[in-house]
Amino acid sequence: MTTHVKVGADEWLVADAGNTRLMTDGLSGCVAIGLVKGDKIALAHVYSDCSEKNGNWGVYEEALNKAWETSGFGGADKANAFLVYSDPSDRWLAGKIEGWLEHKGFEPESAMAPGCSIGRSDGVLDFSLKSERNKLEYLHGYRTSADAGDTVQRATLSKSAAPAQAATVLADRDERKQASGSGPETDLRLSEAKHPMHEVYNQILAKIPKELVNCEEDDDKPFASEARQLASALTVEYMKHGGHAAIGKIGVGGSETNQMVFLATDPPEASGHGMSVELAKADSERYPQLERQMGREAMALYPDYSAQTVSSRGQNLAQSSTAPVHQ
């Protein structure tokens, strides 16, 4: 039986491909490195803190070299290398890692996705990208470096390295509760159609610039964790500020160290920077429960929001997703 093990930020895990499959996701500006040689596989999740702005590539390169040496891979002969990135607008880190792999003798294959997994199936190399089709594999039934025991060999790339978040169990609990029909559903994500604020969430999601959430097409946004995180947090901010004006533009501002995503409405419902969230909230590794927390908070705000909606239908955003907006 194959053991699935998830790799956390700034972790490098090595395993036997005969009984282990390595995976990682949440590549919000991060880069994954996958290696296969014989029956040995390795997967690293290089955190986006390694950046041109932070000037710390040298530190990460040294850590990668050390992880490589202890992995026991030897040379690149008869080995495969894969590089997966998520931000098409900034390939600085991906370029550095690509150069590092080429220096080791690899000819890496590059791809863009929010995650990937690597292993062997019936003795054949099986490398796959995270997609809508297989996204549940990244939520359930896996272990991490914290509970995989001797299944994996672990190296770290920074002092901030940590195991991946534990497998999601809440979804299973919700499914059981829905099947039994016991009590109201209060633990819905905003991305779920049954949430009463789902339509407003969808309107905000549609306005988020695709380059902000590592999407090539707008149709990809519902499947991008970064987009869902931001849309959920902005929906709650919108509700806190009244929620009765047409959603306008969404943009980025703030300092280099604390970038913020701002939501503008027509007419304005918040002055200054009132309707905003940290861009960092788009990182599902740092905020693994944000979507669920925002779903709960929106549910708690909904009774007051709904009452206000009834009393001010003429200004209610939710009546039309094509309301005129000043661009």
C-alpha positions in Angstrom: 0.0 0.0 0.0 1.4 3.4 -1.0 1.7 6.0 1.8 1.0 9.6 0.7 3.2 12.2 2.5 2.7 15.9 2.2 5.8 18.2 2.1 5.6 21.5 4.0 7.1 24.9 3.3 11.0 24.8 3.2 11.0 21.0 3.6 12.9 18.5 1.5 11.7 14.9 1.8 13.2 11.8 0.3 11.4 8.5 0.1 11.3 5.1 -1.6 9.0 5.4 -4.6 8.0 1.8 -4.2 5.8 2.5 -1.3 5.6 6.3 -0.9 4.1 9.1 -2.9 5.2 12.7 -2.1 3.0 15.7 -2.6 2.9 19.4 -1.9 0.5 22.3 -2.6 -0.1 26.0 -1.6 2.6 27.1 -4.1 1.7 30.8 -3.7 4.9 32.2 -5.1 6.7 29.2 -3.9 8.5 26.6 -6.1 8.5 22.8 -5.9 11.4 20.6 -6.9 10.7 17.0 -7.8 13.5 14.4 -8.4 13.3 10.7 -9.4 16.2 8.3 -9.7 15.6 4.6 -9.7 13.3 3.8 -6.8 14.2 7.0 -4.9 12.1 10.2 -5.1 12.5 13.6 -3.5 10.2 16.6 -3.3 11.1 20.1 -1.9 8.8 23.1 -1.3 11.0 26.2 -1.5 9.1 29.0 0.3 8.6 32.3 -1.4 10.5 34.0 1.4 13.5 33.2 -0.8 13.3 36.3 -3.1 15.2 38.9 -4.9 13.9 41.5 -2.5 15.2 39.5 0.5 18.5 38.9 -1.1 18.8 35.4 0.5 19.3 33.1 -2.5 22.8 32.3 -1.3 21.5 31.0 2.0 18.9 28.9 0.3 21.3 27.6 -2.3 23.6 26.4 0.5 20.7 24.6 2.2 19.7 23.0 -1.1 23.2 21.8 -1.7 23.3 20.3 1.8 19.9 18.6 1.3 21.1 17.3 -2.0 24.3 15.8 -0.5 22.5 14.0 2.3 19.7 12.7 0.0 22.0 10.1 -1.6 20.9 10.8 -5.1 24.4 11.1 -6.5 24.7 12.5 -10.0 21.9 13.4 -12.4 22.6 10.5 -14.7 19.4 8.5 -15.4 17.4 10.9 -13.1 14.4 13.1 -13.8 13.9 16.6 -12.4 10.7 18.7 -12.3 10.2 22.3 -11.4 6.7 23.6 -10.5 5.9 27.3 -9.9 2.7 29.2 -9.4 3.3 32.8 -10.3 3.7 33.5 -14.0 4.4 37.2 -13.3 7.5 36.6 -11.2 9.7 33.7 -12.1 12.8 34.9 -10.3 12.9 32.1 -7.8 11.9 29.5 -10.4 14.8 30.8 -12.6 17.3 30.5 -9.7 16.3 26.9 -8.9 16.2 26.0 -12.6 19.8 27.2 -12.9 20.8 25.3 -9.7 19.3 22.1 -11.2 21.1 22.6 -14.5 24.4 23.1 -12.7 23.8 19.7 -11.1 23.4 18.2 -14.5 19.6 18.0 -14.8 17.4 19.2 -17.6 14.4 20.1 -15.5 10.8 20.0 -16.9 8.9 23.1 -15.8 5.2 23.5 -15.2 2.8 25.9 -13.5 0.3 24.6 -10.9 -0.7 25.2 -7.3 0.8 21.8 -6.3 2.2 18.5 -7.5 2.9 14.9 -6.5 5.5 12.4 -7.5 5.9 8.6 -7.2 5.7 5.4 -9.2 2.7 3.6 -10.4 3.1 -0.1 -11.6 6.9 0.6 -11.7 6.4 3.7 -14.0 7.3 7.2 -13.1 4.1 9.1 -12.1 4.4 12.9 -11.8 1.2 14.9 -11.7 0.1 18.5 -11.1 -2.7 19.5 -8.7 -5.9 20.2 -10.5 -9.7 20.3 -10.0 -9.8 16.6 -10.9 -7.4 15.5 -8.1 -7.7 18.2 -5.5 -9.2 15.9 -2.9 -6.0 13.9 -2.8 -4.3 17.1 -1.3 -6.9 17.3 1.5 -7.4 13.8 2.8 -5.6 10.6 3.6 -2.0 11.8 3.7 0.7 11.9 6.4 3.3 14.7 7.0 6.9 14.7 8.1 5.5 14.9 11.7 3.8 11.5 11.5 5.4 9.6 8.6 8.2 8.1 10.7 10.9 6.3 8.8 8.9 6.5 5.6 10.7 9.7 4.7 14.1 11.3 5.2 13.8 15.0 6.0 16.0 18.0 5.4 15.1 21.7 6.0 15.9 24.7 3.9 15.4 27.4 6.5 14.7 27.9 10.2 11.1 28.5 9.3 10.6 25.0 7.8 7.6 23.2 9.2 5.5 20.1 8.5 2.6 20.5 6.2 -0.8 21.0 7.8 -2.6 17.9 8.9 -5.1 16.2 6.6 -8.5 17.8 6.6 -11.1 15.9 8.6 -13.8 18.6 8.9 -15.1 17.9 5.4 -15.8 14.3 6.4 -17.6 15.4 9.5 -19.7 17.9 7.6 -20.7 15.2 5.1 -21.8 12.9 7.9 -23.8 15.7 9.5 -25.5 16.6 6.2 -26.4 12.9 5.5 -28.0 12.6 9.0 -29.9 15.9 8.5 -29.1 16.9 12.0 -29.1 20.6 12.6 -28.3 23.6 10.4 -25.1 23.8 8.4 -23.0 26.4 10.1 -19.5 25.3 8.9 -19.7 26.1 5.2 -17.0 27.7 3.2 -18.0 30.8 1.2 -17.0 28.9 -1.9 -19.8 26.3 -1.3 -23.1 27.1 -3.0 -25.1 26.4 0.1 -23.5 29.4 2.0 -25.9 32.3 2.0 -23.2 34.7 1.0 -21.9 32.5 -1.9 -23.2 34.8 -4.7 -21.6 37.9 -3.2 -18.3 35.8 -2.7 -18.5 34.9 -6.4 -18.8 38.5 -7.5 -15.8 39.5 -5.4 -13.8 36.4 -6.7 -14.6 37.5 -10.3 -13.1 41.0 -9.6 -9.8 39.7 -8.2 -7.0 40.3 -10.8 -5.9 36.9 -12.0 -2.2 37.9 -11.9 -2.7 38.5 -8.2 -3.6 34.9 -7.5 -1.3 33.1 -10.0 -3.9 32.3 -12.6 -3.5 32.4 -16.4 -7.3 32.5 -17.0 -10.2 33.9 -15.0 -11.8 30.5 -15.2 -9.0 29.1 -13.1 -9.7 31.4 -10.1 -12.3 29.2 -8.4 -9.7 26.4 -8.3 -6.8 28.6 -7.0 -6.4 28.5 -3.2 -5.0 32.1 -3.2 -8.1 33.4 -4.9 -10.5 31.6 -2.6 -8.6 32.9 0.5 -8.7 36.5 -0.6 -12.3 36.4 -1.8 -13.4 34.9 1.5 -11.6 37.5 3.6 -12.8 40.4 1.3 -16.4 39.1 1.5 -16.3 39.4 5.3 -14.8 42.9 5.1 -17.6 43.9 2.6 -20.3 42.6 5.0 -18.7 44.4 8.0 -19.0 47.7 6.0 -22.6 47.3 5.1 -22.5 45.2 1.9 -25.0 47.3 -0.1 -23.0 48.9 -2.9 -21.8 47.5 -6.2 -18.4 45.9 -6.0 -15.9 47.9 -8.0 -12.2 47.4 -8.5 -9.8 45.3 -6.4 -6.2 46.3 -6.3 -3.0 46.2 -4.2 -1.3 48.9 -2.1 0.6 49.4 1.0 4.3 49.0 1.8 6.6 46.4 0.3 6.6 44.5 3.6 2.9 44.7 4.2 1.0 44.7 1.0 -2.8 45.0 1.2 -5.6 44.1 -1.2 -8.3 46.8 -1.3 -11.9 46.5 -2.3 -13.6 49.6 -3.7 -17.4 50.0 -4.1 -19.7 52.3 -6.0 -20.8 54.3 -4.0 -17.9 54.0 -1.5 -18.9 52.1 1.7 -15.6 52.6 3.6 -13.3 55.5 3.8 -9.5 55.3 3.5 -8.3 51.7 3.8 -11.3 50.4 5.6 -12.1 47.6 3.2 -8.9 45.7 2.8 -7.0 42.5 3.8 -3.4 41.5 3.9 -2.1 40.0 0.7 -0.4 37.5 2.9 -3.8 36.0 3.6 -3.7 34.4 0.2 -1.1 31.9 1.6 -2.9 28.7 2.5 0.2 27.3 4.2 0.4 30.2 6.6 -3.4 30.5 7.1 -4.6 26.9 6.6 -8.0 27.5 8.2 -8.8 31.0 6.8 -11.4 29.9 4.3 -13.4 28.0 7.0 -13.0 30.8 9.6 -14.2 33.4 7.1 -17.2 31.1 6.2 -18.1 31.0 9.9 -17.7 34.7 10.4 -19.8 35.5 7.3 -22.5 33.1 8.6 -22.5 35.0 12.0 -22.7 38.4 10.2 -25.4 37.2 7.9 -28.5 37.9 10.0 -27.7 41.5 10.4 -26.6 41.8 6.8 -29.8 40.2 5.6 -31.9 42.6 7.7 -30.1 45.6 6.3 -30.5 44.2 2.8 -34.3 44.0 3.2 -34.4 47.7 4.3 -32.2 49.0 1.5 -33.0 46.9 -1.6 -32.4 49.9 -3.9 -28.7 49.9 -3.0 -28.2 46.2 -2.6 -25.2 44.8 -4.5 -26.5 41.3 -4.6 -29.4 42.1 -6.9 -27.1 42.2 -9.9 -23.6 41.2 -10.8 -23.6 43.7 -13.7 -24.4 46.8 -11.7 -22.6 49.9 -13.2 -19.2 50.6 -11.6 -16.9 53.6 -12.0 -13.7 52.2 -13.5 
